[in-house]
Amino acid sequence: MTTEIIIATRNSKLAIWQADLVKTLLLEKNTNLNISLNKLTSEGDQKQDIALNEVGGKDLFVKNIQQVVLNNKAQIAVHSLKDMSAHDYEHLTLAAFLKRGDPRDAFVSVKFNSLNELPQGATVGTSSPRRTSLLKSFRPDLKTKLLRGNVQTRLQKLDKGEYDAIILAAAGLERLNLKSRITEYLNPKKFIPAIGQGIIVAECKSTDTQTQNRLNEIDDAKTRACATAERAFNQKLNGDCFTPLGAFAQINVDALTVVGFYGDLAGKSIIRAEISGAIENAQQLGFELAEKILKQSPPS
């Protein structure tokens, strides 16, 4: 059996942390493996002064990483699930969903302790249509301003006074030992997270059964079920990086509950819904939640 494994990853501190976690988990299962990282600069990383929906969307963070695997220059690609399409990439499979980190959004500010404390007309940094929609729905007076770059770059821009506050994924800050920068955790039942937020996934070729089997050993079944429901919700609504929507699934004992929303960038038309059911019906629950949204005539 092949013992040499190459993991393709973006060349950012957070992405490398995530790839290293996959490496560690694989080595815990098989100490004979020789695992190295192939660190790549994605197209999304190269175009940091433009909104993603103007240059091709979140797929810019993953497609060249995936191509390395398809070209047999790496066996595994590691991603943040929230950066990925709701549909599996042709000839590739998501073979491992790692145990979910914190799914929440984090409010980060130097001057203010919470979203509610922001003064009238304050400027909040984000590049996310979802966050823009939710921010506007809670605080129509707020101004949003494009915020791109890695976590450290975004924090530097905040510290320089370019924004009154910024919104980031809590999991990324925690993984980089930057939890102290979080001013307020936003309630995921109200400020609904991105699809798959906090989830790291490992992808390999669909025909590579050896790598699939190894990755299956580090797969977290509960996280996979939650991700399946959230992605199904997104699939049914044909969501992409232009779409202000979000979903968050949780498992309590033997039931899976999913909350979701679909909105507009102005935050004036927000449709929310919730559904619960058996864990094994995760995908169907995601589809049914989207149907509940569609029946309420979502914004165009």
Rosetta blueprint (number, residue, H / E / L):
1 M L
2 T L
3 T L
4 E E
5 I E
6 I E
7 I E
8 A E
9 T E
10 R E
11 N L
12 S L
13 K H
14 L H
15 A H
16 I H
17 W H
18 Q H
19 A H
20 D H
21 L H
22 V H
23 K H
24 T H
25 L H
26 L H
27 L H
28 E H
29 K H
30 N L
31 T L
32 N L
33 L L
34 N E
35 I E
36 S E
37 L E
38 N E
39 K E
40 L E
41 T L
42 S L
43 E H
44 G H
45 D H
46 Q H
47 K L
48 Q L
49 D L
50 I L
51 A L
52 L H
53 N H
54 E H
55 V H
56 G L
57 G L
58 K H
59 D H
60 L H
61 F H
62 V L
63 K H
64 N H
65 I H
66 Q H
67 Q H
68 V H
69 V H
70 L H
71 N L
72 N L
73 K L
74 A L
75 Q L
76 I E
77 A E
78 V E
79 H E
80 S E
81 L H
82 K H
83 D H
84 M L
85 S L
86 A L
87 H L
88 D L
89 Y L
90 E L
91 H L
92 L E
93 T E
94 L E
95 A E
96 A E
97 F E
98 L L
99 K L
100 R L
101 G L
102 D L
103 P L
104 R L
105 D E
106 A E
107 F E
108 V E
109 S L
110 V L
111 K L
112 F L
113 N L
114 S L
115 L H
116 N H
117 E H
118 L L
119 P L
120 Q L
121 G L
122 A L
123 T E
124 V E
125 G E
126 T L
127 S L
128 S L
129 P H
130 R H
131 R H
132 T H
133 S H
134 L H
135 L H
136 K H
137 S H
138 F H
139 R L
140 P L
141 D L
142 L L
143 K E
144 T E
145 K E
146 L L
147 L L
148 R L
149 G L
150 N L
151 V H
152 Q H
153 T H
154 R H
155 L H
156 Q H
157 K H
158 L H
159 D H
160 K L
161 G L
162 E L
163 Y L
164 D L
165 A E
166 I E
167 I E
168 L E
169 A E
170 A H
171 A H
172 G H
173 L H
174 E H
175 R H
176 L L
177 N L
178 L L
179 K H
180 S H
181 R H
182 I L
183 T L
184 E E
185 Y E
186 L L
187 N L
188 P L
189 K L
190 K L
191 F L
192 I L
193 P L
194 A L
195 I L
196 G L
197 Q L
198 G L
199 I L
200 I E
201 V E
202 A E
203 E E
204 C E
205 K E
206 S L
207 T L
208 D L
209 T H
210 Q H
211 T H
212 Q H
213 N H
214 R H
215 L H
216 N H
217 E L
218 I L
219 D L
220 D L
221 A H
222 K H
223 T H
224 R H
225 A H
226 C H
227 A H
228 T H
229 A H
230 E H
231 R H
232 A H
233 F H
234 N H
235 Q H
236 K H
237 L L
238 N L
239 G L
240 D L
241 C L
242 F L
243 T L
244 P L
245 L E
246 G E
247 A E
248 F E
249 A E
250 Q E
251 I E
252 N E
253 V L
254 D L
255 A E
256 L E
257 T E
258 V E
259 V E
260 G E
261 F E
262 Y E
263 G L
264 D L
265 L L
266 A L
267 G L
268 K L
269 S L
270 I L
271 I E
272 R E
273 A E
274 E E
275 I E
276 S E
277 G E
278 A E
279 I H
280 E H
281 N H
282 A H
283 Q H
284 Q H
285 L H
286 G H
287 F H
288 E H
289 L H
290 A H
291 E H
292 K H
293 I H
294 L H
295 K L
296 Q L
297 S L
298 P L
299 P L
300 S L
